[in-house]
Amino acid sequence: MTFIRDINSEEPSSSAQHLALSTQHCFISVVVPTYKRPELLNRCLTALFMQTLDSSHYEIVVVDDGPTDETRQVVLSWSQKSGPRVRYFTNDTRHGPAAARNRGWQAADGDVIAFTDDDCIPAADWLEVGSAPFADSTVQGISGRIIVPVPIAPTDYERTVAGLEHGPFATANCFYRRGVLAGVGGFDERFTVAWREDTDLEFALRAQGHRLVRQPAAIVVHPVRPTRWGISLTLQRNNIFNALLYKKHPLLYRWFIQPAPPWRYYVTLIALVGTCIALAMGSTWAALLGVAVWLGLTAEFCLCRLSTTSHRFEHVVEMIVTSALIPPLAIFWRLRGAFRYRVVFL
């Protein structure tokens, strides 16, 4: 993996100089990983340049995880404007957001590292409000509030993304002292997608006894991007990383993430497999029983997903199809994760 500073590399790095600029605010490095989303990155940088915090008190570190000329031009244009210092780094190939964030905070000058994502819009006072709790020297990490605007009747995917509003220490909006990041080695780069890597870091810091606090006044808006049909099927692959998180923090995983295995998925799959076996053996009544159990559980799952989401015809069709396919896919990826990471994870 290569790591190159392309923009403003001639400027000296001096945390002490920056910290001396203000007695009220520590110097902050905002780390923004990005991957082939120049329009969204431009929107995020616009918000970061509009911060109420004096521009001499923070810098912006963009890490391009699989660089493109379009992304580089966006960052270059902002680096030439009056405002906070903008620095640009690249990875030669895609390694995932955890690796990109590590590259960013390791190269940053700030004693406080603020994380957000390229598809997010920080409020104007985000840095000023979010960094305020660090006036207490015992505070090592801060989690802000994430707002996900969704319609009254969202799609299933929109409702899933809206779950970020209730997830503490999501990397769309959190702050850490640089020293505690170094103490745990930053993000675990085995989490190669944007899933559970932030929770893993939070659990690691809590296990070491660091004080992490909430700051709801520090707001980041996370709009939901349009996505393709059947995205919920693709997302089942994230169960691999659930297995990794469970291996590292089994008690915290069961306490905060999932108190028990998804037994309904297993029963649904067993009913489906049992039906196929019964048909192969010529047992009609056993096959009918298996079909009835499978249809009942699948219908209940589908109706549950539709109870708080859109009833548009195309969305209902998507929920019917994906509700039938999610249980076997989820179990497949969970067991694959258990095998990969050598952990008993059902």
Rosetta silent file (secondary structure, phi, psi, omega in degrees, C-alpha in Angstrom):
SEQUENCE: MTFIRDINSEEPSSSAQHLALSTQHCFISVVVPTYKRPELLNRCLTALFMQTLDSSHYEIVVVDDGPTDETRQVVLSWSQKSGPRVRYFTNDTRHGPAAARNRGWQAADGDVIAFTDDDCIPAADWLEVGSAPFADSTVQGISGRIIVPVPIAPTDYERTVAGLEHGPFATANCFYRRGVLAGVGGFDERFTVAWREDTDLEFALRAQGHRLVRQPAAIVVHPVRPTRWGISLTLQRNNIFNALLYKKHPLLYRWFIQPAPPWRYYVTLIALVGTCIALAMGSTWAALLGVAVWLGLTAEFCLCRLSTTSHRFEHVVEMIVTSALIPPLAIFWRLRGAFRYRVVFL
SCORE:     score description
SCORE:     0.000 S_00000001
   1 L     0.000  130.984  177.233    0.000    0.000    0.000 S_00000001
   2 L  -104.909  155.574 -175.670    1.367    3.408   -0.906 S_00000001
   3 L  -143.383  111.468 -168.944    0.520    6.604    0.852 S_00000001
   4 E  -127.132  133.290  171.509    1.315    9.887   -0.870 S_00000001
   5 E   -91.807  119.506 -174.308    0.706   13.490    0.066 S_00000001
   6 E  -102.833  -29.867 -172.800   -0.087   15.257   -3.225 S_00000001
   7 E  -118.812  135.137  177.655   -1.359   18.667   -2.229 S_00000001
   8 L    60.341   26.222 -178.145    0.307   21.262    0.028 S_00000001
   9 L   -68.319  -15.068 -179.228    3.037   18.755    0.871 S_00000001
  10 L   -81.240  -10.572 -177.954    5.495   21.606    1.129 S_00000001
  11 L   -76.792  138.271 -178.418    3.747   23.081    4.162 S_00000001
  12 L   -69.320  149.127  175.748    5.407   22.301    7.495 S_00000001
  13 L  -102.014  120.819 -179.477    3.677   20.046    9.999 S_00000001
  14 L  -152.191   98.232  179.398    3.649   21.444   13.501 S_00000001
  15 H   -62.777  -37.253 -176.784    0.994   20.504   16.021 S_00000001
  16 H   -62.786  -40.611  179.421    2.541   22.786   18.625 S_00000001
  17 H   -63.244  -42.916 -177.777    2.188   25.840   16.371 S_00000001
  18 H   -67.980  -40.992 -178.817   -1.447   25.092   15.684 S_00000001
  19 H   -65.467  -27.680 -179.523   -2.291   24.405   19.320 S_00000001
  20 L   -75.868  -12.871 -176.246   -0.775   27.732   20.288 S_00000001
  21 L   -68.916  -23.933 -176.281   -3.183   29.571   17.993 S_00000001
  22 L  -146.746  136.831  175.338   -6.055   29.315   20.431 S_00000001
  23 L   -88.406   -9.285 -177.021   -6.468   28.855   24.136 S_00000001
  24 L   -99.391  -27.559 -174.534  -10.075   27.817   23.642 S_00000001
  25 L  -130.177  133.170  171.008   -9.786   25.175   20.928 S_00000001
  26 L   -74.771  159.955  179.015   -7.307   22.404   20.325 S_00000001
  27 L   -76.321  133.278 -173.090   -6.151   21.928   16.760 S_00000001
  28 E  -117.066  137.430  171.510   -8.418   19.474   14.939 S_00000001
  29 E  -109.492  121.067  177.496   -7.758   17.281   11.932 S_00000001
  30 E   -94.116  118.283 -178.479  -10.894   16.295   10.009 S_00000001
  31 E  -101.954  124.888 -178.565  -10.342   12.976    8.229 S_00000001
  32 E  -126.196  104.454  172.744  -12.564   12.270    5.220 S_00000001
  33 E   -77.865  148.038 -179.641  -12.134    8.971    3.343 S_00000001
  34 E  -146.719  154.523  178.682  -13.504    8.961   -0.185 S_00000001
  35 L  -152.329  100.911  172.067  -13.928    6.587   -3.096 S_00000001
  36 L    53.277   43.126  175.439  -15.075    7.714   -6.547 S_00000001
  37 L  -135.949   62.584 -174.005  -17.732   10.147   -5.320 S_00000001
  38 H   -61.076  -35.103 -179.207  -16.360   13.579   -6.325 S_00000001
  39 H   -66.600  -43.663  179.285  -19.763   15.306   -6.298 S_00000001
  40 H   -68.245  -39.556  177.872  -20.547   14.152   -2.776 S_00000001
  41 H   -61.052  -41.164  179.106  -17.026   14.954   -1.595 S_00000001
  42 H   -61.232  -39.911  177.750  -17.379   18.469   -2.992 S_00000001
  43 H   -64.638  -41.728  178.780  -20.602   18.907   -1.014 S_00000001
  44 H   -64.321  -45.268 -179.741  -18.909   17.686    2.171 S_00000001
  45 H   -64.325  -34.198  175.845  -15.911   19.982    1.701 S_00000001
  46 H   -57.893  -46.288  179.481  -18.246   22.909    1.135 S_00000001
  47 H   -65.620  -37.001 -179.159  -19.761   22.282    4.566 S_00000001
  48 H   -70.333  -27.567  176.838  -16.330   21.872    6.172 S_00000001
  49 H   -79.086  -13.244 -177.940  -15.209   25.230    4.762 S_00000001
  50 L   -99.497   16.291 -178.153  -18.271   26.907    6.277 S_00000001
  51 L   -66.579  145.129  176.319  -17.442   25.968    9.884 S_00000001
  52 L   -72.750  -21.548  176.197  -17.833   28.575   12.595 S_00000001
  53 L   -66.854  136.977 -179.767  -14.528   27.420   14.073 S_00000001
  54 L   -55.048  134.870 -174.476  -11.661   29.628   12.931 S_00000001
  55 H   -63.999  -17.144  177.691  -10.002   28.047    9.900 S_00000001
  56 H   -79.088   -6.391 -176.710   -6.587   28.315   11.568 S_00000001
  57 H  -100.825    2.334  178.544   -7.766   25.846   14.208 S_00000001
  58 E  -153.215  159.792  174.733   -8.394   22.881   11.926 S_00000001
  59 E  -129.348  163.427  177.923   -7.249   21.100    8.807 S_00000001
  60 E  -118.815  125.162 -179.611   -8.977   18.743    6.373 S_00000001
  61 E  -115.206  111.526  179.366   -7.300   15.452    5.444 S_00000001
  62 E  -100.726  128.864  177.282   -8.822   13.684    2.440 S_00000001
  63 E  -116.141  114.738 -177.347   -7.781   10.086    1.767 S_00000001
  64 E   -90.919  107.332 -173.935   -8.641    8.855   -1.727 S_00000001
  65 E   -89.998   76.982 -171.972   -9.052    5.086   -1.497 S_00000001
  66 L   105.375   73.613 -164.867   -8.442    4.230   -5.158 S_00000001
  67 L   -66.765  149.214  172.697   -7.646    7.642   -6.667 S_00000001
  68 L  -132.489  155.958  178.719   -9.287    9.251   -9.672 S_00000001
  69 H   -63.365  -35.693 -179.211   -8.467   12.481  -11.486 S_00000001
  70 H   -62.568  -44.550  179.875  -11.957   13.813  -10.773 S_00000001
  71 H   -65.964  -43.312 -179.353  -11.543   13.422   -7.018 S_00000001
  72 H   -60.960  -38.952 -179.514   -8.069   14.919   -7.070 S_00000001
  73 H   -66.791  -36.981  176.831   -9.314   17.962   -8.968 S_00000001
  74 H   -61.158  -48.268 -178.661  -12.071   18.525   -6.417 S_00000001
  75 H   -66.342  -40.758  179.548   -9.575   18.471   -3.552 S_00000001
  76 H   -59.901  -41.861 -178.842   -7.066   20.600   -5.480 S_00000001
  77 H   -63.267  -38.613  178.790   -9.682   23.282   -6.123 S_00000001
  78 H   -73.791  -31.666 -179.679  -10.496   23.513   -2.415 S_00000001
  79 H   -66.460  -19.923 -178.610   -6.834   23.528   -1.392 S_00000001
  80 L   -93.340   -0.234  179.706   -6.378   26.724   -3.383 S_00000001
  81 L   -94.840  159.462  176.693   -9.145   28.593   -1.599 S_00000001
  82 L   -72.476  128.930 -178.373   -8.861   30.712    1.513 S_00000001
  83 L   154.265 -154.474 -179.738   -9.767   28.645    4.556 S_00000001
  84 L   -66.709  155.437  176.096   -8.474   25.619    6.429 S_00000001
  85 E   -66.951  135.727  178.295   -5.476   23.731    5.120 S_00000001
  86 E  -115.106  128.714  179.492   -6.481   20.849    2.847 S_00000001
  87 E  -123.005  145.776 -172.294   -4.233   17.802    2.491 S_00000001
  88 E  -128.942  129.152  178.243   -4.674   14.945    0.037 S_00000001
  89 E  -129.514  155.017  179.545   -3.440   11.373    0.273 S_00000001
  90 E  -132.905  149.784  165.205   -4.005    8.379   -1.920 S_00000001
  91 E  -104.424  142.774 -175.720   -3.953    4.606   -1.706 S_00000001
  92 L   -66.446  -35.499  176.076   -2.866    2.873   -4.882 S_00000001
  93 L  -134.095  168.940 -176.371   -5.778    0.429   -4.735 S_00000001
  94 L   -73.382  128.880  178.709   -8.959    0.201   -2.728 S_00000001
  95 L  -122.231   -6.740  179.210   -8.430   -1.036    0.840 S_00000001
  96 L   102.884  161.561 -175.808  -11.661    0.092    2.501 S_00000001
  97 H   -65.955  -30.612  179.250  -12.670    2.983    4.773 S_00000001
  98 H   -63.259  -46.192  178.814  -10.929    1.600    7.872 S_00000001
  99 H   -64.890  -39.864 -179.941   -7.565    1.627    6.103 S_00000001
 100 H   -64.093  -41.885  178.796   -8.264    5.054    4.610 S_00000001
 101 H   -65.724  -37.378  176.419   -9.102    6.524    8.017 S_00000001
 102 H   -61.269  -44.319  178.186   -5.931    5.057    9.478 S_00000001
 103 H   -59.225  -38.517 -177.263   -3.876    6.708    6.749 S_00000001
 104 H   -68.145  -52.381 -175.507   -5.626    9.958    7.503 S_00000001
 105 H   -70.945  -29.427  178.578   -5.256   10.166   11.275 S_00000001
 106 H   -68.035  -29.260  179.631   -1.687    8.858   11.188 S_00000001
 107 H   -92.970   -9.821 -174.468   -0.683   11.692    8.855 S_00000001
 108 L   -71.765  157.882  179.571   -2.773   14.353   10.581 S_00000001
 109 L   -96.175  -16.892 -173.113   -1.318   17.143   12.680 S_00000001
 110 L   -76.040  148.732  170.199   -4.170   17.486   15.171 S_00000001
 111 L   -79.434  -17.248  173.946   -4.238   16.162   18.708 S_00000001
 112 E  -117.832  131.783 -179.828   -7.963   15.678   18.118 S_00000001
 113 E  -111.519  122.587  176.038   -9.166   13.717   15.099 S_00000001
 114 E  -103.764  133.718  179.832  -12.679   14.318   13.766 S_00000001
 115 E  -113.309  135.436  167.391  -14.157   11.727   11.422 S_00000001
 116 L  -147.816  175.281 -176.214  -16.902   12.173    8.869 S_00000001
 117 L  -114.435  160.844 -175.018  -17.694   10.639    5.479 S_00000001
 118 L   -67.474  -17.630  178.888  -17.707   12.065    1.985 S_00000001
 119 L   -98.411   15.254 -178.530  -21.500   11.660    1.686 S_00000001
 120 L  -108.064  160.472  179.524  -22.183   13.626    4.885 S_00000001
 121 E  -127.648   96.442  177.906  -22.951   17.299    5.530 S_00000001
 122 E   -66.618  141.796  174.283  -21.599   18.600    8.869 S_00000001
 123 L   -63.834  159.911 -175.031  -23.513   21.468   10.467 S_00000001
 124 L   -60.554  -32.886 -178.213  -21.750   24.835   10.469 S_00000001
 125 L   -99.469   16.488 -174.602  -20.896   24.612   14.185 S_00000001
 126 H   -54.892  -51.881 -176.814  -19.989   20.892   14.077 S_00000001
 127 H   -69.087  -41.203 -178.075  -16.298   21.290   14.895 S_00000001
 128 H   -64.367  -46.425 -178.527  -16.770   24.056   17.444 S_00000001
 129 H   -74.509  -41.404 -176.218  -19.489   22.218   19.366 S_00000001
 130 H   -66.472  -31.128 -178.681  -18.068   18.745   18.869 S_00000001
 131 H   -86.070  -12.177 -174.710  -14.638   19.586   20.223 S_00000001
 132 H   -57.542  -42.020 -178.621  -15.908   21.465   23.303 S_00000001
 133 H   -61.535  -16.993  179.287  -16.082   18.421   25.650 S_00000001
 134 H   -70.758   -5.963  171.758  -12.328   17.912   25.218 S_00000001
 135 H   -61.162  -24.072  173.091  -11.884   20.829   27.631 S_00000001
 136 L   -88.272  115.309 -173.529  -12.328   18.022   30.169 S_00000001
 137 L   -66.255  -14.908 -179.954   -9.039   16.146   30.069 S_00000001
 138 L   -82.478  -15.085 -179.451  -10.728   12.883   31.061 S_00000001
 139 E   -79.663  126.927 -178.526  -12.796   12.784   27.856 S_00000001
 140 E  -112.271  -19.648  179.344  -11.112   10.677   25.179 S_00000001
 141 E  -152.112  149.441 -176.786  -13.852   10.332   22.583 S_00000001
 142 E  -134.726  135.124  175.848  -17.019   12.127   21.525 S_00000001
 143 E  -114.381  125.586  179.130  -19.970   10.938   19.485 S_00000001
 144 E   -92.889 -172.850 -178.709  -22.186   13.499   17.808 S_00000001
 145 E   -97.684  135.270  176.203  -25.709   13.294   16.444 S_00000001
 146 E  -109.404  127.810  176.803  -26.419   11.944   12.972 S_00000001
 147 E  -109.191  124.245  177.979  -29.576   13.055   11.186 S_00000001
 148 L  -113.570  103.318 -179.161  -30.801   10.903    8.309 S_00000001
 149 L   -71.793  120.535  176.754  -33.624   12.664    6.435 S_00000001
 150 L  -134.129  155.945  178.159  -36.136   10.082    5.203 S_00000001
 151 L   -69.255  169.361 -179.843  -39.751   10.372    4.048 S_00000001
 152 L   -59.355  -39.503  177.189  -42.674    9.476    6.297 S_00000001
 153 L  -114.029   83.545 -176.110  -42.974    6.149    4.463 S_00000001
 154 L   -75.809  166.212  169.050  -39.341    5.251    3.705 S_00000001
 155 L   -75.042  168.849  178.216  -38.091    2.301    1.748 S_00000001
 156 H   -60.993  -38.986  179.701  -36.604   -0.602    3.650 S_00000001
 157 H   -67.638  -42.295  178.085  -33.129    0.594    2.693 S_00000001
 158 H   -60.974  -40.393  177.187  -33.847    4.151    3.821 S_00000001
 159 H   -64.214  -37.395  178.018  -35.067    2.815    7.159 S_00000001
 160 H   -63.031  -46.681  179.282  -31.874    0.758    7.476 S_00000001
 161 H   -64.028  -35.908  179.762  -29.662    3.794    6.862 S_00000001
 162 H   -62.728  -17.525  175.506  -31.762    5.804    9.314 S_00000001
 163 H   -60.846  -18.728  176.195  -30.574    3.368   11.970 S_00000001
 164 H   -59.934  -25.659 -179.362  -27.377    5.430   12.044 S_00000001
 165 H   -62.911  -22.889 -176.568  -29.293    7.971   14.105 S_00000001
 166 H  -109.505    2.379 -178.778  -29.262    5.541   17.010 S_00000001
 167 L   -96.449  115.125 -179.702  -25.784    4.104   16.597 S_00000001
 168 L   -71.346  147.652  173.550  -23.159    5.681   18.885 S_00000001
 169 L    59.210   34.917  168.673  -19.685    6.469   17.585 S_00000001
 170 L   -70.501  142.288 -174.987  -20.458    5.978   13.919 S_00000001
 171 L   -72.179   -0.755  170.911  -17.566    7.375   11.910 S_00000001
 172 L   -69.552  -19.834 -176.017  -19.920    9.742   10.134 S_00000001
 173 L  -162.632   82.206  175.284  -19.680   11.890   13.282 S_00000001
 174 E  -152.933  159.806 -177.814  -17.142   11.206   15.995 S_00000001
 175 E  -132.230  139.970  175.511  -14.025   12.715   17.569 S_00000001
 176 E  -138.738  149.506  168.665  -11.088   11.019   19.291 S_00000001
 177 E   -70.143  140.586 -178.237   -7.877   12.146   20.871 S_00000001
 178 H   -57.576  -37.748 -176.755   -5.008   11.073   18.691 S_00000001
 179 H   -62.203  -37.338 -178.932   -3.290    9.350   21.604 S_00000001
 180 H   -74.617  -30.754  174.508   -6.114    6.882   22.249 S_00000001
 181 H   -63.328  -44.241  179.048   -6.259    5.987   18.553 S_00000001
 182 H   -64.242  -34.859 -176.873   -2.557    5.236   18.640 S_00000001
 183 H   -64.770  -28.821  179.285   -3.013    3.222   21.829 S_00000001
 184 H  -108.001    4.056  179.451   -5.337    0.698   20.143 S_00000001
 185 L    79.747   15.929  178.177   -3.734    0.850   16.699 S_00000001
 186 L    72.610 -147.920 -178.366   -6.627    2.726   15.117 S_00000001
 187 L   -82.073  144.204  175.534   -9.186    0.890   13.012 S_00000001
 188 L   -76.729  114.139 -173.220   -8.888   -2.831   12.310 S_00000001
 189 L   -76.698    0.272  171.560   -8.259   -2.941    8.561 S_00000001
 190 L   -71.214  -20.166  172.886   -9.753   -6.420    8.280 S_00000001
 191 L   -80.781   94.178 -170.531  -13.085   -4.598    8.174 S_00000001
 192 L   -90.512   -1.838  172.809  -12.841   -3.837    4.468 S_00000001
 193 L  -125.470  171.349 -178.846  -16.291   -2.272    4.067 S_00000001
 194 L   -78.749   73.438 -178.735  -18.121    0.418    6.004 S_00000001
 195 L  -156.639  117.521  173.198  -19.566   -1.999    8.541 S_00000001
 196 L    72.720   -7.858  179.945  -18.693   -2.584   12.212 S_00000001
 197 H   -67.279  -32.606  178.224  -15.211   -1.034   11.998 S_00000001
 198 H   -73.529  -38.684  176.831  -16.427    1.958   14.016 S_00000001
 199 H   -65.526  -39.579  177.764  -18.122   -0.272   16.603 S_00000001
 200 H   -59.260  -43.699  178.477  -14.961   -2.349   16.894 S_00000001
 201 H   -64.461  -43.947  178.309  -12.954    0.779   17.692 S_00000001
 202 H   -59.474  -46.819 -179.559  -15.520    1.920   20.247 S_00000001
 203 H   -61.635  -40.636 -179.659  -15.518   -1.487   21.950 S_00000001
 204 H   -62.950  -40.876 -179.751  -11.711   -1.559   22.025 S_00000001
 205 H   -71.052  -39.009  177.960  -11.557    1.851   23.695 S_00000001
 206 H   -65.636  -37.242  179.344  -14.258    1.007   26.205 S_00000001
 207 H   -62.755  -28.170  178.421  -12.448   -2.219   27.076 S_00000001
 208 L   -87.935   -0.052  175.970   -9.411   -0.102   27.995 S_00000001
 209 L    85.281   14.061  179.357  -11.536    2.099   30.251 S_00000001
 210 L   -72.449  146.345 -179.321  -11.430    5.284   28.166 S_00000001
 211 E   -86.566  117.661  179.201  -14.176    7.817   28.781 S_00000001
 212 E  -118.200  132.597 -174.293  -16.395    8.256   25.724 S_00000001
 213 E  -128.621  161.332  176.177  -19.266   10.754   25.796 S_00000001
 214 E   -96.425  144.123  175.446  -22.176   11.876   23.649 S_00000001
 215 E  -135.172   82.499 -173.902  -22.492   15.406   22.273 S_00000001
 216 E   -62.342  -20.507 -178.769  -25.927   15.610   20.575 S_00000001
 217 E   -75.093  -14.447  177.243  -25.434   19.264   19.662 S_00000001
 218 E   -88.489  104.803 -167.191  -22.667   18.290   17.221 S_00000001
 219 E  -110.772  136.324  170.492  -24.750   17.476   14.147 S_00000001
 220 E  -128.377  131.491  176.700  -23.951   15.810   10.850 S_00000001
 221 E   -93.354  133.292 -178.342  -26.624   15.223    8.213 S_00000001
 222 L  -122.025   86.956  177.896  -26.354   11.925    6.324 S_00000001
 223 L   -62.814  150.462  177.937  -28.632   11.950    3.257 S_00000001
 224 L   -87.242  125.222  178.855  -29.603    8.556    1.863 S_00000001
 225 L   -79.885  148.289  173.310  -28.130    7.920   -1.564 S_00000001
 226 L   -59.816  146.498 -178.604  -30.231    6.258   -4.291 S_00000001
 227 L  -139.694  172.284 -175.544  -29.485    2.569   -4.557 S_00000001
 228 L   -84.364  165.125  178.442  -30.284   -0.393   -6.764 S_00000001
 229 L   -64.145  138.744  176.256  -33.147   -2.849   -6.465 S_00000001
 230 L    75.813   23.235 -177.855  -32.530   -5.656   -3.999 S_00000001
 231 H   -60.356  -28.400 -178.854  -29.746   -3.899   -2.093 S_00000001
 232 H   -62.311  -26.094  177.602  -30.792   -5.749    1.088 S_00000001
 233 H   -71.545  -43.318  178.288  -29.508   -8.981   -0.471 S_00000001
 234 H   -62.557  -37.172 -177.290  -26.068   -7.502   -1.100 S_00000001
 235 H   -67.168  -16.293  178.960  -25.924   -6.164    2.454 S_00000001
 236 H   -63.942  -22.776  178.531  -26.168   -9.679    3.858 S_00000001
 237 H   -61.874  -22.622  179.464  -22.479  -10.072    3.029 S_00000001
 238 H   -63.573  -15.022  177.829  -21.775   -7.746    5.958 S_00000001
 239 H   -61.337  -22.427  174.052  -22.499  -10.701    8.244 S_00000001
 240 H   -57.094  -42.841 -175.913  -18.897  -11.749    7.625 S_00000001
 241 H   -80.632  -21.244  168.803  -17.795   -8.730    9.641 S_00000001
 242 H   -61.130  -40.353  178.927  -20.379   -9.409   12.330 S_00000001
 243 H   -62.684  -41.315  179.079  -18.469  -12.653   12.872 S_00000001
 244 H   -65.028  -43.869  179.211  -15.177  -10.761   13.185 S_00000001
 245 H   -63.254  -40.384  179.131  -16.657   -8.286   15.656 S_00000001
 246 H   -63.653  -40.297  179.374  -18.136  -11.154   17.682 S_00000001
 247 H   -61.742  -40.139 -176.662  -14.777  -12.923   17.807 S_00000001
 248 H   -78.254  -35.141 -174.810  -13.056   -9.818   19.142 S_00000001
 249 L  -138.791   67.217 -173.551  -15.767   -8.675   21.573 S_00000001
 250 H   -60.327  -43.453 -177.567  -18.226  -11.543   22.230 S_00000001
 251 H   -69.147  -44.337  179.036  -19.798  -10.142   25.405 S_00000001
 252 H   -66.155  -35.933  178.319  -20.171   -6.595   24.069 S_00000001
 253 H   -61.437  -48.846 -178.922  -21.534   -7.952   20.793 S_00000001
 254 H   -67.796  -29.171 -177.296  -24.271   -9.892   22.565 S_00000001
 255 H   -78.726  -43.094 -172.207  -25.015   -6.983   24.880 S_00000001
 256 H  -106.337  -24.610 -172.921  -25.156   -4.138   22.346 S_00000001
 257 H  -104.387  -59.980 -174.239  -25.566   -5.680   18.878 S_00000001
 258 L  -149.790  108.402 -173.828  -27.474   -8.962   18.884 S_00000001
 259 L   -66.940  -21.811 -178.640  -28.408  -10.782   22.101 S_00000001
 260 L  -152.198  159.890  175.516  -28.932  -14.133   20.356 S_00000001
 261 L   -59.056  157.540  179.450  -28.448  -15.760   16.948 S_00000001
 262 L   -77.254   75.800 -173.412  -31.244  -15.109   14.407 S_00000001
 263 H   -59.402  -31.789  179.366  -33.043  -18.350   15.186 S_00000001
 264 H   -62.429  -36.640  175.812  -36.024  -17.455   12.978 S_00000001
 265 H   -61.701  -43.410 -178.077  -33.702  -17.394    9.976 S_00000001
 266 H   -65.933  -41.735  179.075  -32.443  -20.848   10.876 S_00000001
 267 H   -64.978  -40.121  178.126  -35.964  -22.234   11.360 S_00000001
 268 H   -60.591  -44.482 -179.742  -37.025  -20.703    8.030 S_00000001
 269 H   -68.073  -40.573  178.563  -34.098  -22.320    6.254 S_00000001
 270 H   -61.660  -40.084  178.788  -34.638  -25.669    7.966 S_00000001
 271 H   -63.295  -40.036  179.739  -38.291  -25.612    6.871 S_00000001
 272 H   -67.940  -46.113  178.657  -37.269  -24.941    3.272 S_00000001
 273 H   -64.712  -40.697  178.670  -34.598  -27.641    3.227 S_00000001
 274 H   -61.588  -37.258  176.760  -36.970  -30.045    4.963 S_00000001
 275 H   -61.506  -45.660  179.897  -39.567  -29.440    2.279 S_00000001
 276 H   -62.358  -41.368  179.213  -37.086  -30.297   -0.459 S_00000001
 277 H   -65.647  -41.733  179.889  -36.028  -33.481    1.342 S_00000001
 278 H   -63.332  -40.770  177.489  -39.640  -34.509    1.897 S_00000001
 279 H   -63.491  -41.463 -179.575  -40.446  -34.009   -1.775 S_00000001
 280 H   -65.056  -30.787 -179.720  -37.425  -36.059   -2.776 S_00000001
 281 L   -90.678   -1.085  178.399  -38.565  -38.853   -0.461 S_00000001
 282 L    76.479   20.403 -179.626  -42.141  -38.675   -1.706 S_00000001
 283 L   -95.062   94.815 -174.745  -43.583  -37.611    1.650 S_00000001
 284 H   -64.111  -46.344 -177.582  -46.401  -35.260    0.657 S_00000001
 285 H   -64.604  -39.475  177.367  -47.632  -34.434    4.151 S_00000001
 286 H   -65.055  -38.880  178.716  -44.139  -33.635    5.407 S_00000001
 287 H   -65.004  -42.549  178.522  -43.577  -31.429    2.369 S_00000001
 288 H   -63.600  -39.212  177.952  -46.853  -29.589    2.955 S_00000001
 289 H   -63.702  -44.458  178.947  -45.934  -29.022    6.595 S_00000001
 290 H   -62.070  -42.912  178.891  -42.518  -27.675    5.606 S_00000001
 291 H   -63.125  -40.879 -179.069  -44.023  -25.345    3.001 S_00000001
 292 H   -62.843  -43.725  178.814  -46.568  -24.063    5.508 S_00000001
 293 H   -64.825  -44.862 -178.933  -43.875  -23.244    8.081 S_00000001
 294 H   -63.230  -46.299 -179.905  -41.638  -21.620    5.462 S_00000001
 295 H   -63.589  -41.040 -179.425  -44.468  -19.546    3.965 S_00000001
 296 H   -62.575  -47.792 -179.817  -45.689  -18.477    7.390 S_00000001
 297 H   -67.308  -38.908  179.401  -42.297  -17.301    8.609 S_00000001
 298 H   -66.542  -42.974  178.967  -41.470  -15.626    5.284 S_00000001
 299 H   -63.616  -41.677  178.539  -44.818  -13.827    5.177 S_00000001
 300 H   -62.314  -42.728  178.765  -44.389  -12.634    8.766 S_00000001
 301 H   -61.928  -46.202 -179.623  -40.906  -11.351    7.975 S_00000001
 302 H   -62.713  -46.388 -179.420  -42.146   -9.530    4.877 S_00000001
 303 H   -64.287  -34.688  176.911  -45.109   -7.949    6.684 S_00000001
 304 H   -63.280  -43.039  179.484  -42.815   -6.822    9.497 S_00000001
 305 H   -67.221  -33.222 -178.909  -40.549   -5.058    7.011 S_00000001
 306 H   -82.972  -14.197 -173.579  -43.539   -3.426    5.308 S_00000001
 307 L   -62.900  -29.101 -178.471  -45.206   -2.325    8.542 S_00000001
 308 L  -124.570   18.833 -178.490  -43.138    0.873    8.761 S_00000001
 309 L  -128.031 -179.424 -175.692  -42.032    1.302    5.151 S_00000001
 310 L   -61.960  145.369  176.543  -43.417    2.306    1.769 S_00000001
 311 L  -109.728   21.272  172.950  -46.330    0.407    0.217 S_00000001
 312 L   -60.918  145.284 -172.113  -45.538    1.388   -3.343 S_00000001
 313 H   -55.180  -47.425 -176.763  -46.113   -1.571   -5.644 S_00000001
 314 H   -65.530  -32.084  178.574  -42.494   -1.941   -6.740 S_00000001
 315 H   -72.826  -39.659  177.295  -41.298   -1.742   -3.150 S_00000001
 316 H   -61.066  -43.822  178.132  -43.802   -4.364   -1.996 S_00000001
 317 H   -60.427  -43.408  178.501  -42.611   -6.704   -4.761 S_00000001
 318 H   -60.937  -40.902 -179.894  -39.009   -6.118   -3.678 S_00000001
 319 H   -66.670  -37.755  179.205  -39.897   -6.923   -0.065 S_00000001
 320 H   -63.729  -48.803 -176.982  -41.654  -10.162   -1.049 S_00000001
 321 H   -66.184  -48.579 -175.576  -38.727  -11.402   -3.123 S_00000001
 322 H   -71.203  -28.722  177.857  -35.961  -10.341   -0.744 S_00000001
 323 H   -65.936  -29.153  176.513  -37.806  -11.618    2.341 S_00000001
 324 H   -76.001  -29.471 -173.747  -37.677  -15.089    0.830 S_00000001
 325 H   -96.158  -22.719 -175.489  -33.973  -14.833    0.012 S_00000001
 326 H   -62.246  -47.576 -177.375  -32.542  -13.005    3.031 S_00000001
 327 H   -54.799  -51.295  178.994  -32.652  -15.875    5.589 S_00000001
 328 H   -65.551  -36.305  178.822  -30.540  -18.342    3.555 S_00000001
 329 H   -66.331  -44.063 -179.660  -28.178  -15.600    2.389 S_00000001
 330 H   -60.407  -44.243 -179.320  -27.720  -14.219    5.914 S_00000001
 331 H   -66.087  -41.089  178.331  -26.942  -17.670    7.294 S_00000001
 332 H   -57.140  -48.716 -176.774  -24.524  -18.401    4.449 S_00000001
 333 H   -72.273  -31.807  175.948  -22.512  -15.247    5.096 S_00000001
 334 H   -64.035  -46.636 -179.436  -22.621  -15.685    8.885 S_00000001
 335 H   -68.936  -33.789  176.016  -21.221  -19.198    8.615 S_00000001
 336 H   -64.988  -40.724  176.041  -18.664  -18.078    6.067 S_00000001
 337 H   -64.057  -39.653  178.348  -17.521  -15.390    8.492 S_00000001
 338 H   -61.896  -39.940  178.731  -17.370  -17.965   11.295 S_00000001
 339 H   -68.615  -44.363 -177.257  -15.162  -20.176    9.117 S_00000001
 340 H   -62.197  -42.476 -174.024  -12.917  -17.319    7.974 S_00000001
 341 H  -101.119    7.461  174.173  -12.286  -16.004   11.480 S_00000001
 342 L    54.566   58.293 -179.034  -12.364  -19.365   13.244 S_00000001
 343 L  -141.082  145.107  176.274  -15.127  -18.499   15.675 S_00000001
 344 L   -79.667  103.001 -174.129  -18.338  -20.229   16.738 S_00000001
 345 L  -139.603  107.098 -179.907  -20.832  -17.717   15.380 S_00000001
 346 L   -99.553    0.000    0.000  -24.382  -18.721   14.530 S_00000001
